[in-house]
Amino acid sequence: MSATADQPGRTLRDSLAYEPQVLKFGTSGRRGEVIHLTQLEIYINALAELEYLQSQPAGAGGIRKGDQFFIAYDLRPSSTRIAADQGNRGELAQAVVQAIGDAGMKCINLGALPTPALTFHALVHGKGSIMITGSHIPFERNGYKTNSAKGELLKKDEGPINARVEQVRQRIYAQPATASLFDSQGMFKGGSRPLPPENPAAREGYIRRYTDFFGPDALRGVNLLAYQHSAVGRDLLVEILRKLGATVTPAGRSDTFVPIDTEAIDAAQLGVVQHLVDQHWKTSGPFDAVVSTDGDSDRPLILGIEKSQQQGGKVRFFGGDLVGMIVAEFLGADAVVVPISCNDAVDRGSLKNMVEPRTRIGSPHLIVAMEQARAKGRKAICGWEANGGFLTGSDIARDGKTLRALPTRDALLPIIAVLASARQQGISVIDLFRRLPPRFSRAALLRNIPRATGMAIVQKFSPAQPAIKEAIFADGDVRLFDDAGRPITPVPVVTQPLLAIREELATLFTSGDGFDAIVRLNYIDGVRLGFANGDVAHIRPSGNADELRMYAVSDTQARADTIAAIGVREPDGILRRLAQEARAARAVRQQA
């Protein structure tokens, strides 16, 4: 603390010895670099969100003073401990606990727990909740995610919440420094704090959710390797799979945080998993599959195994958009909701007549679309993302049992459903996926690309008219459509810039790299290019981290892999070139 921090008359804001970095909403929750995540900043935002929820009616997920409010957290050190190597920041959960108490709520600590387990428990009890997690993003970042008593916060909530944050910020900053809970570094004056005792009820309820629905023999005879790394649900995953009859070998447990992005598994990460399979094959194999989750265990990682008597087993990764199709078929869905980034195999198989209009990327958008499907009279509603997170928008009935709706990303349901489906059909996991329409996907990314740079790239290749969400090019004509697929009358002032955009994109996606003519541009979320031969390339900045992503879809896995690799190739891949051009353009504007 600075020597003058507590001088009489000084406000808390006057006393701060650093420049606060404001937390912003991402695709889901608030995230930032740990070095900027002071307990003060977490407290301000969490308190504002609690006050906002207290202002809402019960029918909209509102909460009341005196109510219980649930928290849980992942295994990142900064979630519950002071991280000396990250600017002495951390104990984010403790800041949330303080905010809950100051909002007049009773904090119930559910402990280190998967995000969907926390959400499910809170929804069952009709209470709000906060998960302290950075999910899959790199170790040096963290954050939290707030749920109302009805579930996830939606995009419509962000504006009024941000306004409330500013009100709370000014109120807290104006407090006398001497009376504030926080020191000049934005941390609690009293130093490290213990958390409330852990309550095991949510863990137990999450286990029952799956054992009651699937039964003790659902995975009988299935032999699995569970890649545990630093996932918060690593022990729950093993326990639940064993209770369903599987034989499970835990492997790869890590005391340091491992960022696993199930949407963009690279060769190095596959190599780690392959090494674990090779290491345990002789003693515990042959394995039927490898399963895992991301850091907060709301996204699954599923790898089939090509078995060889001579060489053991070679792992094969399956993307979440294909996983979702298997799960939806297994559950008997009559409505499926997917974002624009998902593999278009869903439009070609048994689910094609059940697909609702494509959404933007992010669970809040899927939740709204699932609610719209319910309003149409659909009874078995589900949705998924390219990262594999699977949502149920209604109760699901199967074999006389009911799985209660869980409208948030979940990793356990898709893992279990894929394995159970393969077992019921008497085929391998790899053969199960071979029965899907032959469309293959791959996602890749560049890290440390500021979101502003990514958004500038998207803006450069987007039409000036935001109502235009798709342009189709054929025989010299351009057909335009809005987000509901309704046609928009084309006029030269609109079509000519789109033709120019198409021409410029063709200089990036060249025939020399195997790309055909661009026949479709989609703008629901980012820029998605469709080519005459059926290939797809999709550019989009992450909503949670400084990352620029490339999604690829093709008729072969090799071609999808190639498209993604071309996108992120160093030093001259498509995304790197676009990022460099965007930075150069910004520098020119700043000098003007």
N, C-alpha and C positions, 0 to 999 in steps of 0.2 A: 504494500500500500504506500502511496506517495505521502510525503510528510505533511502535505497540506490537504489531504483528501477529506479530512473530517473537520476542517475549519468551520466555525459557526457561520451560517448564512449561505454556504455553498450548497447547491443542489447536487443530486446524484449525477446528473449529466455533466455538470461542471467538474466533478471529481474524477471522471473516467480518464484513465491514462492511455487509452487506445481509441481508435476510431471505429465505432460499431459497424459491423457488416449486417445488413438487414436480411433476415431469412425470407425466402420466397417460396410460394407454392410451386411444386413440380407436378408431374403427371399424377402423383399420389403422395400427398404429405409434403413436409418441408424438410429440405436437406441442404447441407453446406459443409465446408471444410471444418474439421474439428477445431483448428486453431482459431476460427472465428465464432465457434459455437460456445459463447459464454453462457453460464447459467442464467445470467440476466436476460439475454436474448431469448433463450428457451422459455423462461418464466413469462416474459411479456407476451409472447405468441400463444403459449398454452393458456394463460389466464384469459386472454382475449377470446380464444376459441370457446373456452368454457362459458364465458359471459354471453357469447353469441348463442350457444346452445340453450342457455337458461332463458333467453329471450324468445325461443321458439315454442310453438304449441306441441303438445305431446304427439299429435298425429304426424308432425314433421320431424320427429326424433328429438324433441326438446327434453331437457333434463331440469331437475329442480334442486335447489339448495337442500341439503340434508340427505340427498340420495347417495347411494353407493356409486363409486366411479372406479372402473377397473384399469389397471396398468399391467404391462408386461414389457420384456426387453429381450434383445438378442445378445450374442456373446462378444460383441465388440467391446474392448476395454473401456472406451469412453462412454459407453451406455450407462455403466454403473460405478466406474472408478475414475479417479484422476489419472490422466495419461501424461506422465512427465515428459515423454518424447513428442507430445503434441501440444506444446505451449502451456502445459499444466491446465489444460481444459479437461472436461469430462464431467462425470456424475450428472449426466443429462436427466436420468430418471429422478434423481433427488430434486432437481429443479421443477420437474413436472409434479412431483408429490407436493411440493410447497404451493404450487399454483392451485392444485386441487383443493388443498386445505383452505387457502385464502379465498377460494370461490365458494366456500361453505359446503364442500362435498366431503364424503367419507371415502378415502382412498383405500382400495383393496388391491394388494400387490399379488399378482398371480405368478410372479417369478419369471425365469428365463423360459420362454414359451413361443411356439410358432405364432405368427400373426393371425392365421385363420383360427387357431385354438382360442386366442383371446377374443376375437370378434364373435365367434360362435357362442362362447360363454356369455358375453355381454348381451348379445341379441336374445338369447334364451331368457335372460333376466330382465330385458327391456331397459338396459342401462347403457350409458356412454362408456367409451374406453379410449385409451391412448397406448399405442405401441411405440416404444423407443427403438428405432432401427434405422440403419442405412441400407437395408435390404441387400442387394447384390453389388452395390457400387463400391469403388475402391476403399481400402482400409482407412485412408486419411480423411474420409467423410463420414458423416452420420446425420441423424435427424429423427423425426418422429411423425406419426400419423394418427390423426384424431378421427374417431367414429362417433356419430350421434347414437341415440338409443334405437334408431332404425337401421344403422349401418354407415357406410362410407359417406364422407362429405362429398357433395356433388359440385360440378362446376358453377352452378347457380349460387352456391354458398360462398364462393371465393371473394367476390366483390364486397359484400357486407362484412365478411370476416376481416378482410384487409383494412376496411374502414375502422372496425372495432380495434384492430391491432394498433393503429395510429393513435386512437384515443387513449388506449391503455399505456402506450409508450410515453405519451406526453405526461400522463398522470404519474407514472412511476419515475420518469426522469426528473419531474418537478419536486419530488420528495427531498427533504433535507438529507444531505449526505450522512449526517450523524445518526439519522433515524432509519436509514435504509438497511435492508438485509444484505446489500451487496457492497463490495469494496471497489477500489479504483480499477481493478482488473475485471470487474463484472462477475466475480465469483462470491459465494457466500462468505461473509465475514468470519463465521465460526469454523471454517475449514470443512474437512471431509465429514459427511453425515452418513449414518446407517439408513438403510431402507426399512420400511415396515416389514414384519414377518411375512413369509411367502404362504399363500393359500393354494393348496393343491387341487381345488375343486375343478378348475378349468382343464387341467391336464387329464383328470379322470373322466370328465365329460367328453373330451375329444377322443379318448380311446374308445369309449362306449359308442360314440357316433358311428364308428366303422365296424367294431365287433358285432354290434346289434344288427346292422344292415347287411353285412356280408356273411357273417357266421364263421364258426371256428374251422371249417373245412374249405373255405374259399380258395386258399392257396396251398392246400395240402399237396406235398410232393414237389413244390417249387423251391429251387435252390438259388439263393440270391447272395450277391455281394453288396453290402451297403457302404457307400463311400461317405464317411461321416464328416470329414474336414472340420470346419468350425460352424457348421449349421446348428442353429438353436434347437431344431427338432431332431437332431441326430440320434438321440437315445429313444425318443418317442417313435421314430420311424422303425427302428429295430423291434421295439416292443410290440407295436401294433402288427407288423408283418408276422411276427412269431405267433401272436395270438390268433391270427388267421390261418395258421398251419404251415407257414413257410419255414424253411431252414435258412437262417441268415448269418452271414459272416461279416461282422463289422470290420472296417479297414480304413486306414488313412486319417485317423483322428488327429486333429491339429490343435495345439494350444495357442497358436497365433492365427489371426483372422485371415481367411482365404476368400477373396471375392470371386464367387462363381456366378457368372451371368449365363443362365440357361438359354438365353436367346442367341448367344454368340460364343459357343464353345470352340476354342481354337485347338490347333494341333498340340500345343504344349499341355493343355489341360487333358486332352484325350490321352496323351502319352502318360500322364500321371495315373489315370484310371487303368490304362492297359498294363502298366507296371504292377499295380495292385492285383489285377486279375492273374497275371503271370506268377506273381509271388505266392498267391493262395490256391492256385489251380490244383496242384498235386495233393495238397492236404485237405482242401474243402470243396474243390470242384467235382465235376464240371458244373459251372454256373449257368443258369437260364437267363440271367440278366444282371445288370448293375443298376442300382437306384440311388438317388441322392436328391438333395434340394439346394436351393440357394441359402444365403445367410439367415434370413428370417423365415425360411421354410414355407413360403407361399407359392413357390415355383418348383416344379419337378424336374429332375434330370433322369432320363430313362435311356439306357443303352442295351440293345440286344447283343447277343454273342453268337458269332459264327463259330461253331464247334469243329475242332479238328483233333482226331485221335493222336496225331503226331505232334502238333504244335500247340495244343491247348485251345484257347478261344480268342478270337479277335473281336474287339468291341466295335459297335456301330451305333452312332448317336441318332436319335430321332427327335426332330423339332417339335416344339409344343403345339404348332398348328395341326400337325398330323396326329399327335397324341389326342388332341381334343376331339377329332373325328371318331377315333376308336371309342373314347369314353362316351360321347353322345349316342353312338349306336348301341353301346352296351346298356345305357340307361333308358333307351327308348324315347329319346327326346322328340317332341313335336315342334319345337322352335329352337333355332340356334342363332346366336349373336356372335359375330366376330369382327375385329377391326380390319381396316383396309390392308394392313401389313400381312395378313395371314395368307397361307398357301391357298391357291384357288382350286385345289383338289376338292374342297368342300362343295364347290359348284358343279362337280361332275359325277359325284357318287350318290349313294342312297339318301344323303341328307339334302340334296340340291333343292328340293321343294320346301324345305323347312328353314332355309337361310333367310334371315331378316336383312334389311338394308345394312350395308357395311358402315361401321362407325369409325370415328377417330380412335387413335391408340390411347389406352388407359382404361382401367376398370371403371371410373366414374361414367364414362361414355357407354360402356357395355351395360352398366346397371340401368341407366335410363332406357336403353333400347330393350332390355328385358322387361322393364315395367310396361313399355309400349306393347310388347308381345302379349303380356298378361291381359292388357286392356282389350286385345283382339280376341281373347278367349282361349289362348293357348294354355295347356295344362302342365306340360313337362318341358320347362324352359331352362336352357343352359347357355353358357358362353365361355369363350376362352381366348387367350392371347397367344401370340407367336412365342412368348416365353414359357408357355405351358400352364400358366396359372388358370385354373378352371373354376368357374362360378356357376352356382345353381340359383336360378331366379324363381323357382317354385319348389315345393316339396316333390320328391321323386318316389313313385311307388314301383316296386319290383319284387316279384316272388312273394307277395303278401307282406312285405316290409316297406317302411317309409323312411326315406332319407330327408331330413328337414332341410329347407332352403338355407343356403349360405352364400349370399350375394357379395362375396369378396374372393380374391384369388386364394386357391387352396392347392397344395402340392400332394397331399395324401390321397385324395379321391382319384386323381388321374393315375397315380402309380398303381394303386390297388386295382382299379378297373381294367387297366391294360393287362396286368398280370392275370387277373381272374378271367378275362376274355380269352386270352391265349390258352389258359389251362382248360376252360370249358370246351374249346374247339379242338383241343388236343394237338396244337401246333406251337411252334416256337414264336417268340416275340417278333423275330425278324420276319417270319412267314406271315404273321398277323398283319404287319405293316405292308407287306407285299400285296395284300388283297385290296389295298386302297388304290384309287385312280393314280396312274403313274405321273405324278407331279412332285417335284422335289425342290426343297428350299434350303437356303443358307443365309445366315445373318453375320455380318462382320462390322467392326467399328474402328474408328480412330479416337483415341483418348486425348484429353487436354485440348480439345477444340471448343472454345467458348460457345455457349448457346447462342449468343448474339451473332457469331460468325455463321453458325448453322442456319439461323433464321434469315440472315441476309442472303444466303445461297438459295433458300426456298423462295424468298421474295423475288429474286432476280429471274427465276424461271416460272413464275406464277402470273396469271392474268391480273390486270388491274381491277377487274370486276370480281369481288369476293363471292358472288352468287354462283360463279362458274366452278363446278367441282369436277367436271370431266370434259375432255375434248377428244373426239374421234376423227381421225383423218382418213379419208377414202376418196379416190378418184378426183383429187383436187379440191374436194369439199371438206368443210369442218362442221361436225355436228356437236352441239354443246348441251350439257345437262347440269341440273342442280343436284343438291345432296340427296334428294328423294328420287332421282332418276328421271325427273320431268324435263322435257326438252326446253331449251332456251333459244329464241330466234337469233340466228347468227347475222351479224352486220359487219361490214368491212373494218370498221374502227376497232372491233373486237377480234375478228379472225386474223387480220394481218399481223398483229403482234404475236399471236399464238403460232402462226406459221414461222415467224422469225425465231421464236423460242425453240421450236422444233428443229430448225436448221442449226442453231447454236449447239443444242444438245447432241445433234448428230456428229459434231466435231469432237465430242468427248466419247460418245459411245459409237466407235467406228467399226466399219466392216473388217478392218484389219484385226480387231479383237473379237470378231465373230458375231457382231451385232447386226441385225436386219434393220429394215426401215422402221422408224417409230410410227405406230398407228394409233396410239392412245396415250393421253396424259391425264392423270388423275390427281386431284388436289384436296382430297378429303383430309389428309394429314401428311404434309410433306409433298414431295413430287414423285409420283409413281409412273414409270415409263413402261408401256407395253409395246412389244416389237412384233413384226409381222409373222415371225416364226414361233410365237408363243412365249418367248422369254420375257421376264419381268425384272426390272431394276428399280428400286425404291430408295430414295434419299430422304433422310429425316434426322433432325437433331434430337437427342434424347431430351425427355422432359424432366429428368432427375439428376443428370450429371453433365459435365462438359464433355460430351461425346457426340460424334457424328456417325450415323449408322447407314449401312447399305443392306437392304433386304433383297434377296435374289430368288427367283422361281424359274424353273425350267423343266423340260421333259426328261432330263437325266440329272442325277446327283452330281456327276462330274461337271456338267455345264453350269449348274447352280453354284457349285464351289468356285468355278472359274470366274463367274461374274462377280461374286463377292470378293475374290482375291484381286481382280482388276480394280475394284473400287477402293481397296485399302492398301494396295501395293505401295511400297516405299522405294524411292522418294517421289515417284511421279504418277501414282494412282489417281483415279478420277477424283476421289474425295480430297486428297491432299492438294491437288491442283486447284480445285474449287475453293478450298480454305485459303490457300495462298492468294488467289485472285481477290477474294472477299476482303482479306486483311489489307491488301494493297489499295483497293478501292476506298476502304475506310481511311487509310492514311492520307490519300489524296484529298478526300473531303475535309479532313481535319486541318490540312494545310491551306485549304482554300479560304 
